[in-house]
């Protein structure tokens, strides 16, 4: 439960940006890929750090 609490606390800082007036140079699949990949890597870093501190 502690690890879930850490990850849910950090999830509040992530915001969605609306790209209405900007040129889009990548498609939706690529954007989803790098957002999900960075979120997974960040969550894994939090989990490893939490396991080392407990």
N, C-alpha and C positions, 0 to 999 in steps of 0.2 A: 504494500500500500504506500510505502514511503516513496518509492520510485515513481509510482503513478502520480503522486502528489507533486513531485518535482516537475515532471513532464507537463502536467496540466497547468501548473503555475507559469511555465515558460510559454505555453501555447497562447496565452492571452496577449503576448507581445507581438505575435505575428499578425500582420494586417494585409488585407487584399487591396491591391492598387487597381484602379479602374483606368484602362487605357483608351479613353475616348478620343483625345486630341493628338495622340502620338502615333507615329508610324510604327507598325508592327513588323519586325524583320524575322520573327520566328513563329512557327505555328503553335497551336494549342497543345499538341502532343509533346513537343520539345519543352515548352514552358512547364507543363505538368511534370515531365521527367526531372528537370533540374530542381524544381521546388520540392518534389517528393524525395529525391535523392539527398538534398541538403538537409531536409527535415529528419530523415532516417539517420544520417550520419551524426547530426547534432544530438538526437535522442540517444543514440548508442554511446556517444561520448559522455552524456549525463549519466547513463546507466553504469558505465565502467567507473566513472568517478565516484558515484554513490556507493558502488560495491566496495571500492577501495577505502572509503571513509567509514563504512559501517563495521 
